[in-house]
Amino acid sequence: MLRFLVRRALGAVVILFLLSVVTFLIFFGMPRDPGLLMCGKTCTPANLENIHHVLGLDKSIPEQYWIFLHNLLVGSDDFIQGPCPAPCFGYSFHTDDPVWETLLDRLPTTFSLTLGGAFFFLLIGLSTGLIAAWKRGTLIDKSFTAGAMVISSMQIYFLGPLALAVLVYQTHAFEKPAYNEFTADPVSWFAGLIIPWVVLSTIFAAQYTRMARSSMIEQLQEEHVRTARAKGMSRRYVFFRYAWRGSLIPIITIFGIDLGTLFGGAIITETTFGLPGLGQLAVQAVIFSDLPLLLGVMLFSATMILIFNILVDACYAFIDPRVRLS
């Protein structure tokens, strides 16, 4: 098991390195001069030359990447704004704040939104999917399936404003969504995120309902499940003892990808509800052409996706021992 995870971790490191090369070339190897974005409207040739020297933009692309990688792993004391400890993504062109500190400041909002939403959509989606598979062909199955298809066709930017209009501005049943620190006031933290959680989980739960139902029905047709039924085991026992475990593999795959993507920033959800998370930060970085900030968000998001892919592989190995031998 340990050797299996080590191989996956080493592979993730290689992928992350290649991704850092590609993203660096996209942002700093393009024809447009990044120094002009940092220098501002009142830029003088002397200031631009100094910025090029400090950022290493007067060097070749391989040398620039080496400086970037060195700053990321070791840190740097040569930035215009001051020292930048590792991991150093540089300083924002727009605010002059350290990119890493900005990411850490926005992370709790994204973390809270992701965990709460994932709990609800996984609970609702798996429950309704298993019930639909258990009651296959009945009115309950058809109702859950049809409802999931209708809801999955909707988008957050439609359900979000609709939920705000009905639940906040008209009925005043809930507070306006906002992020409050959990340690300071757990009740306010929960109340401020309940609507984003519900909207986010509604979209994802519909997808997991269909996925759980189809995966469970497929498992029920497997030979080992039919053999267990032929030996006289009860339908309920076979359903949860044999079919349930096998049906989790495709669900875990998609869940790991979704969770990693959400941890990297739920862009539409955070923008719709005005939550200051990593997704909203990415939008602001694009608007202001803030290359260091956008590069930091992309690499952080990629790292989260790779981490959750490793966790998915670990779950595979736990559920199916044959994976550890592959």
C-alpha positions, 0 to 999 in steps of 0.5 A: 500500500505504501509503495503504491502511494509513493509511486502515485506521489512521485508521479504527481510531483512530475506532473506538477513540475511539467504544469509549472513549466507550461503555465510559466511559459504561458504567462511570462514567455508570451510576447507581451511584457509583464514588466509593463503591467507591474510598472503602471501608467507612469512608467519610465524607462529606468523603472522598467529596466529596474523591474526587468532586472529584479524579476529576471525578465532581462534574462533568457526564458530558461533562466527566468524559469529557474529564478521562478522555481528557486523563489518558489522553493527557497524564497527570495530577498531581492523583490522590489516590495521586500523579502518573499519567503518560500513558497514565493509566487511573487507580489501582486501587480495590482495590490503589491501584496504577497501572492501566497499570503493572499491565497492563504487569506482567501483559502478559508472561504473556499475551504468552508464552501467546498466542505459544506457543499460536498457534504450536502451533495454527496449525502443527497446524491448518493441517498437518492441514487441508491433509493432509485436503484433499489426501487428500479422501475417504480414511480420513485425511481422515475421521479428521482431520475427525471428530477435529477435530469431537470436540475442538472440542466440548470446552472448556478448563475440561474439558481443563485440569484433566484435563491437570493431573491426568494429566500433573502430579499423577499421572504427574509428567511435567511441572511445574505450570504457572507463568510464569517470565521468559524472560530469566532462565531460558528452560528454566523458561519453556518448561516452565512453559507447555507444558501451557497451550500444548498445551491451548490449541492443542488447542481452536484447532487443531481449528477451524483443521483444519476451516477449512483443509480447507474453504477449500482444497477450495473453492479447488480448485474455482475456475476458475483452479485447474482451468485450471492443471490443464487445462494439464498442471501437476502436482497438487502444484504447483497445490495449493501454488502456486495453491490454498494462497495463496487459501485463506489469506484466511479463515484469516488473518481468523480468526487475526487476531481470535483473536490479538487476543482472546488478547493481550487476555487468555485468561481461561479458560486463565489462570484454569484454570492460575492464570497471572497474565495479563490474563485473570485480571486482568479476572476479579479486576477484576470480583470486586472491582468495580475499575472503573479496572482493568476499564476499562483491560483492556477498552480494552487488549484492544480496542486489541490487536484493532484492531491485529491487524485492521490487520495482517490487512488488510495481509496481505490486501493482500499476498496479493491486490493487488485489496484495495489497490484497493478 
